[in-house]
Amino acid sequence: MNFGALILGDEILSGKRQDAHFARLAGLLDERGLRLSWVQYLGDDQTRIAEALRRSFAAGDVVFSFGGIGNTPDDRTRQAAAEALGVDLVLHPEAEREIRARFGREITPQRLLLGVFPRGAEIIPNPFNRIPGFAIRQHYFLPGFPQMAHPMAAWALDTFYSHLFHRQPKVDRAYLLTGERAYESGLLDLMEHIVAAYPDLRLYSLPSIDADGQRRHLELGVEGEATRVERALDEIRREIESRGIAWTWRD
């Protein structure tokens, strides 16, 4: 199962606001033994958002969408979701109850728009101010405010996907390679061999460069099931030693 993220808003693309969702969602997933497969940034363009949602609905991915569910004209996410699903927008009765409880006598038709969701959606409770998000077809539509969205995302994960948590404990171990021969293009054959021999593992290489542009080290690591990781690392170590490349363990 793939987990993805849509991070929406013209203010993100213009640089007026910095995205706080990508790193936090990746962290929430990692804490539960899961991984973020993809992330996409889009502005408040209903057509583009609807196109992205059609693709993710069709793929069957679990998607967390951040932003654009307010009641102002520039908030187009709920409309895009309805368009992608071919359904209309309706006031959700549970959302209405939450919004009325939040505003009491100060309720207005404009505030009730916050509970208008695509037909068939369920609400996502908002512990911050009771203005809910909505969920439909394994897509979770959350506010753009991190203090609201992140607890709501955690709730959705814990409520619907706990059966996937830590199903296969993983380890992440790496070498730090140094010296003139410790560069990626010179190790491509080794990397390609490891990827082919261990398709169940994730191999990665992360070069590090000093401020003056000089190579500092190359982090070469493997992530996956512990026994398989150790076997792959043993192959890597024997090969880099045979090539005269110095190494230490990454802390």
C-alpha positions, 0 to 999 in steps of 0.5 A: 500500500502506497501512502502519498501527500498532496500539499495545496495552496498558492501561498506554498508555491509563491513562498509566502508560507513554508510547507510544514506537512511533508516532514511531519507526515513522513515522521508520523508514518516512520513512527508507525513503520510505514513510508511516504511513497510520494508527495505533490505540491499544487496551487489552488487550481481546481482543475489541476487538483481534480486531475491529481485526485483522479489519478490517486483515486484510481491508483488506490493509494492512501492520500493525505491532502493538506489545505484548501478546505476552508470556505473562501473563494480560493479554497477549491479542494472540496470542489475538486474532490467532488469533481474527481469523484463525479458527485455533488457537495452536501452539508454533512450532518455530523459536520454540521453538529460539530460546527454548530457546537463550535459556534453556538449562537454565532453560527452563520450559513457561511460557517456551515459551508465548512461542513459541505463535503463530497457526497459519501464522505465521512468526517475527520474530527478536529481536536483543535477547534471542532471544524472537521476535515473529511475522508473518502476513498482512503483520501484524508482532506485536512486543513492547512494549519499544522496544529490542526492537520497533524493530529488529524492525520495521526488519528486517521493512521491510528484509526484505519491503518494500525493493522499495517504498523511495524509489520516487518521491522526494518533497520537502516545501516550505512557506511561512510566511505572516504578517499579519492575512490569514494564517489558514486559513479565509481561504485555504480556497478556495486550498487546495481549488483546489490539492487539486483541481488536484494530487491527487497531492500532499499539501497541509497547513496548520499554524497556529502560536500564541504563548503569549498566544494571538496568531497567529504564522504559518501554515505552508502546504506541499506534499509530493510529486514535486519538479516538481509541488511547484514548480508548485503552490507557484508557484500558491500564491505568486502567489495569496497575493501578490495578496491582500497576504499576506507570506511567507517560506520555511520552513527 
